[in-house]
Structures are given as structure tokens and as C-alpha cells.
Amino acid sequence: MSAEPKTEQTTERLRRWRLLLGSETRSGESADGTGLNLNAHDARLDSALAALYDGAPYGRAEGKRKRAGSLGGSAPSVAAWLSEVRDLFPQETVRVLQGDAVDRLGLRSLLLEPELMERLEPDIHMAATLMSLKDVMPDSAKDTARQIVRKVVDDLMNRLAEPLRSAVTGSLNRSQRNFRPRNSEIDWGRTLLKNLRHYQPESRTVIPERLVGYGRARRSLKDVVLCIDQSGSMASSVVYAGVFGAVLASLPAVSTRVVVFDTEVVDLSEMLSDPVDVLFGVQLGGGTDINLALGYCQQVITRPEDTILVLISDLYEGGNEKSMLARARQLAESGVRMIALLALDDDGTPGYDHSVAAAYAGMGIPTFACTPEHFPDLMATAIGGGDLTAWAAARGIALARGEEEKLPGS
């Protein structure tokens, strides 16, 4: 009896069996007897599934998978695996895989034992992992997860909040100096410095010739919109952006809005009093519709010339790219100062859509990666109306122009 010819339907059936069985069956026999060679995409699927169900270490090394180790060895490995499955599988499947990961990789027992949690050194990867798992972890573990994320947030706030406040407030103060202030508006410190030459030794006092005061603005001087891509590859950027959004919201002269998006848009601005609430309001994963997000931003921006829109995304558009580019151009031409950050994290070498980056560059929208340490100065420069291209060049930050160059971000 002749063998069944390999029709397209047969090939797909063999492919599914190959992915189901893995490289080895439960009896230890090779599953490669299907005679089907996996392409690069299917090899990624196979590796991600093997890390969870076969106990193989997570990675993309070519050749046979080694059977030593496990995915649960470190927070970065778990975070990388979660990012990979969000990129490879539909959202419904991702939920199943994440649920299985909680049970199979020891994360459930880790989250349920406070004494173990106390030994952990919380970091960005751990925070991103817990944010990803928040919908599948048991209720009894959610308080522990929030405590870990809180530690990460507190550490970031201690390191980054004051530089951002100082940089942004300094920029705003320079823009709102008032030389004819009312009594309640006098900046006495600056007034004394301005009039030191009028010091009277006999009376040991300064007689001010010129008063310096704060501005009389009755509304925010600048509106800032952080529009954040919450796809899996942007997990670390989301953590940093959530913290920075909360800090900016604490500045009375800045009106801050934080918007996160996948194929839907969620405005988290009402949660900005607590950055942990912001992070737990994020739903990592799903598709990417930048066009929809920019459309929402267009609706909420009321003072284009006084607005800074920071789009944090790798620019891989899953929606209508033509419409997205048209919206970006409309925002830029309306007077909005738009900035595209390909990453806001410590890595500084993001993957991104080079054609969209080139289109943004043609619109005069600065597009680059930025480390968290540079973000305060970036915002101060943007608020002060400085040249962001020159700012980036002075710090060795390569602007994205569509080429395949490395973006150091620092």
C-alpha cells in the first residue's frame, strides 16, 4: 500500500502532532519520526512549550534541547519566557499557558510562602513577571505579589523621583519667572540672590531693588501624555513609565495622563496617586493598535501647543498603519511635541519597526531608546522647548532613522 502523499492538510496535521509531542514522546522515543522539519517560527513555539511541559531550559539555541535545568531558575528567564509566549500565541492560549506555569514552575508555592518571598531580591523582571501573572495567580497570593511590586516601585522612586522632579520643576520655573509678583507670589530665595549687591552692612539686611516671583498660572503650564504599549516585549518599559507617570502627576504645574494600550485603550490617569495601582491596571500581552491609541490621545488633548506626547512602543503596528501614520502627522502638525521612545529600560537595544521609525523621522518626531536615568533630563528638555536631536547627540543616543543601527540609549 502506497504512502499517503503529503498534501497541505497532511503537512499541517503532522506539524500539529510534532508540536504536541515535542522532540521526544513521553516514552522517550523521538517524535521527529514525523519527518517534518520545523521552520524558525515553529521552532520558537516548540522551545516555549518544551520549557513549560518538558522541563527544558528556556532559550532559542539551535539543535536538540538539553533536558537539564528549568524555566523557574530565575526571574529574568521567567520574564523572557512570558514575553515569548505573549508574542507567539493568541491571548486565550497565553492565559492557559500562564496558568500552567504558575502550577508547574513552582511560582504558586513561591507566592504562597512569605518566608521565601522575603529572601527574594525584587527587580524589574520579577515585577513584570508578577504583573503578567496577576490574573491567574490565586487570590491569597495577590497581596504578596503587590508587596513585591511595591518594593520594586519604592526602589525606583528613591532613585528616580527626585531627579525627575528637580529637572522638570527647574524647567517650569524658568518658564514662569515673574518680575512683578504679588506679595503671595514672591520667591524670596531667588529675590535675595538677585539683590545681594544691595546688602546694607549697617542694618545687616538686603534692600531688594527687584522682586522675583513665581508665575501666575492658574492652570498647568504643560500637559504630558504618556501613551504606553503594553505588549509583552515592553514589560520593563511599562514598569518605568508607570513610576515616572506617578512622579509627574505629583507636580502641580504639570497635568499628566497615562494611557496604556494593546488592541484596546485604557486610561489609568485616575490611579496615578499610587504607581502600584497603575502597574496592576496594566494588562501585559495582546496585540498592538497604535492607531487606536493615538486616536484616543487626539480626543483628550485640548492644548496641542502646550502638550508633550510620549509614545513608548516598539512601533510594530497591528492595526491600520496608514491611518496611524496619518494621526501621528496630524498630532505633530497641530503643535503637539511628540516623542517616540522605542524602549524605556536598561537594555537600550530594542527591536523595532524600522519603516515606521523612518516615517516618524520624516515628520520630525524624535525616535530613540532611552534609559531611565536619562528620562528626567529628556522631559526637562522637552518642556523647556529644547532641541531633542541635539540633546540626544550630546549623550551619544542614536536617533532611529530606519536603518539597522544599534540604539544604545545611553
N, C-alpha and C positions, 0 to 999 in steps of 0.2 A: 504494500500500500504506500503510495507516494506521500511525501510530507506536505503538509498544508502550506501553500505559498504565503509569503509574508506580505499580506495586504496592509494597508494603513491601519485598519481596525485591529488586525492581529498584532502589529507592532505596538500599538497603544496599549493593548491588553498585556503584552509582555513587559512593557515599560512599567505599568502599574504593579504587576507581580514583583518585578525586580525591586521597586521602591518599597513595597510592602515587606518583602523578605529580608532586605538588606543584603550585604555581601555574603552573609552566612545565615543559614537557617538555624532554627533552634536546636536541631540535632547536630549542628556543627558542620554540615555539608555546605559546599559552595552553592550560592544562589546564582552565580554567574553562568550557570548552565542554560540560562535563558538565551544566551548567545547575543545579548543586547548590550552594546556599549553606550554608557551614559554620556550625554553631552554635558557641557560645563554647567548649565543651569540645573540639570537633574543631579549632577554630582554634588552641588551645593545642597539640594533637597536631601539627598542621601546622607550627607555628612551631618546635617542638622538633626535628622531623625535618629541617626545612629548615636549621636551624643546623648540623646534622651532615652532611647529604648534599648540600646545595645551596651551602654556604659562606656562607649568610646570617648576619648578626649575630644573636646570641641576644637575644630581647626579646618583649614582648607588644603592641607597637604595632599599632594597627588599620590596615587598608588593605593595599596591596601591600607586600611585603617588599623592602627595598633590598638590592642584591647586593654591597655593599661590606663589607669587614671580615670577621672570622671569630670563631668561638667561642673560639679559643685565645688571644685577645688578653690576657686577664688571669685570674688565679686566681679572683677573685670571680665572673666570668662563667661560668667552667667549673663552679664550685661551684653556682651558681644553676641552670645547665642540668642538672647531675646530680640536683639536688634535684627539678627539674621532671619529669624522666623517671621518677624513682622514684615520683613521685606519680601519673603518668599511665598507666604501663604495668605489666603483670604482671612478676613478678620474673625469670622466664625471659627475657622480652624485654629487660629492663633489662640483663642480663648481656651480651646480644648488642650492644646499643647502646653500652655502656661499652667493650666490646672494640673496636668500630669507632672509638670516639672516641680510643682510645689510638693507633690507626694513622693516622687521618685528621687529627687536630688537632695532630700534632707532639709529643704527650706522650711517645711512646715514645723519640724521638730526644733529647728533653729529659732524660728519666730515665737514658738510657744515656751521657750525656756529662757527666762530673763537673765539667768546667770551666765548663759552662753552669749547672749547679746551684749552683756557688759564687757566681754572680752574682745568684742569686735572693735576695729578701728574704722568708724564710719567714714566713707568717702563718697565722691561724686558717683562712682559706679554703683555703689551699694544703694544710694538714694534713688538713682534711675531704675535699678532693679526693683526696688520696693514700689516705686510709682507704677511700674509696669504690672506688678502682681496684685495691686490693691483690690482689684475686682474679683480675684479668685482666691485670695487668702481668707482663712476663717476669721469671723468677727472678733474672736478672742485675741487674734494676732495683730489687729489693726492698730490698737493703741501702742503696741511695741514698735510697729513699723513707723508710726508717726514720731515716736521718741527718737528713733534713729535718724529719720529725716530732719527732725528738729536740731539734732547735734550737728549735722552737716550744714544746715542753714545758719545756725549760730556761729559756726566757724567762719563761714563765708561772710557773714555780716560783720564779724570782728575784723576781718582782713580787708574787706572791700567797701563797706558802707561809708566810712569817714573819707576815704579818698574821693568817692563819688560826690558826697555832699560838698566837700571843700571845692572840688573842681567846678561843679555846676553852680554852686552858690556864688563863687568868685566871678564866674562868667556873668551871672544875672546881676550881681551888684554893680559890675562895671557898666552894665547897660541901663541901670536905673538910678545912677547918681543924680542928686538933686541939689542945686546950689541956692535954692530959695525955699528951704524947708519950713514947714510949720513947726511949732515947738515940739509936738509929738513925733515929728519925723526926723529930728536932728540925730545924726550919727556922731556922738560925742568923741569917740575914739579917733575917727578919721578927721574930725574938726580940729582936735588938739594937734594931731600930727601935721595938719595943713598949716597951722598957725604957730608953730614952735618958735619961729623967728620973732614973734611978738611977745615973747616971755618977758615979764616985768620982775626983775630980781628983788626990788624993794618990797613988793607986795607978794612975791613968790606965787605968781599966777600968770596965766596966759589970757591976753585980751584978744579974742578972735576977731579978725578982720573979715573973714569969710566963713560962713557956715556951710557945712556939708551934711546932706541928709539922705535918707532913703527915698526911693521913688514913691509916687502917689498912686501907683497902680491899684485899682480896686478889683482886678481880676488877674488871673495868672498871666505872666509875661510870655510864657511859651506853653504850647500843648505838645506832649510827647505821646506817640502811639507806638507801643512795641507789638508787632504782629509776628507771632511765633509759630513756625511749622512744628507740629507735634508728632511728625513721623518718627519711626524708631531710630533712624540714624542721627536725629537731632537731640537725643535724650540729654546729653550733658549740657548742650546749649540751652535747653529748656530750664534746667536747674539754675544756671547762672542768670538767665533772663528773668526768671521769677523773683530771684533775690534783688536784682537791680531794679525791677519794676516796683517792688515794695519800697525800696530806698527812695526812688524818685517821687513816689506818691507821698512820702513824708515831707517833701519840700513844698511849702505853701505857694511859692512863686511859679511852680510847675504843675500843670494839670496832666496827670498821667493816666493812660488807658492801656491795659494789657489784653490782647486778643490772641487766642490760640485757634489753630485750625488744622483739620485734615480734609475730609470731604464735607465737613460742616464747620461752622464758625461759632466759637463760644467766647463771650466777653466776660473776663474774670475781674474786671476793674473793681467791683464791689468787695472783692476778697483781699485787696491789696494791703489791708491793715495787718495781715498775717501771711507771710510768704509761704508757710507750710500749707495753709488753706489753698493758696494759688497752685502749688505743686500737686496737691491731691485733687485739684479740679481739672488737671490735665489728663487726657486720655491718650497715652502714647500708642502709636501704631495707626493703622488705617491708611487710606490713600492720601493724596495731596491735591488740593484745589486752591491754588494761589489766586486764581481769578476771582473766586467767590470771596476770599478773604480781603482782597484789595477792594472789591465792590462794597463790602461792609465798611471798610475804613473810609471810603469816599462818603458814605452816608453820615458817619459820625464826626467827620472833620468839618468844623464850622468856620475856622480861621486859617485858611490854607497858608498864608504868608507867615503865620506865627506858629506853624506846626512842623514838627520833625517826626517823620515816619521811619521807623527802623524795622525793616523786614528781615527776619532771621530765618533763613531757609537755604537748602542746597539747590533750589530753583528747578528741581525736577517736577514739572507741571503735569498733573494727571487730568486736569480739566481742559479748558479751552485756551491753548497757549496764545493764539492770535488775540483773543479778547483780553487775556491777562496783560500782554504787552501794550495793548491799547490803553488799558486802565492805568498802567504804570506811567505811560507818557502823559495822560490827562492829569494825573496827580502832580507830576514834575512841572508841567506847563502851568498848572494853577497856582504855583508858588510854594507848594509843599516841598520841604527839604527831605528828600527820600534817600535812604541809605540801605544797601543790601549787605547783610552780614552772612557770609556763607557758613560761618561757624562762630560761636562764642564759647570757646573752650580752650583747654590747654594743649590740644594736639596740633592745631594750626595747619593741617594738611588735608583739607576736606575734599571729598569727591563732589562735584557739582556739574550742572548743565552748562557747558561752555558756550553753546549757542545763545542761550538766554542771557548769560553774563555779558556776551559781546553786544547783544541788543541793548541791555541796560547801559553799558558804557557809551553806546551811541546816543543815548538820551541824556547823558551827563549825570547818571546815577552812580555814585561811587560804590564799587562792589569788591569786597575783600573779606578775608577771615580776620578775626580779632581775638586776642587773648583777653581774659577778664581783667588783667592788670592795666590794659590799655583802654578799656571801655570808659572809665571816668573822663580821661583826657579827650577821648573821641567825642563824648557828649558835650563837654565844655566847648570844644572847637565848633561843633555843630550849632550849639545855642548862640555862641558869640559870632556866628556868621563867617568863621574862618574857612580857609581853603583846605578841604579834606584831602585832596590829591597831594598837596604839599605836605600836609600833616602825615599822611601815610608814608610818603617818600622819605621824610626825615627820620622815620622809625624803621626803615627797611621793610615795610609792609608792601607786598606786591599787589597792585590792583588787578582784578580779573578783567581781562580783555578778550576772553575767548580762547586764548592759547592754552597749551597743556603745561603751563608753568607751575612750579611749586609755590604755594601761598604760605609763607612762614608764619604770619600773624604776629610776629614779634621781632 
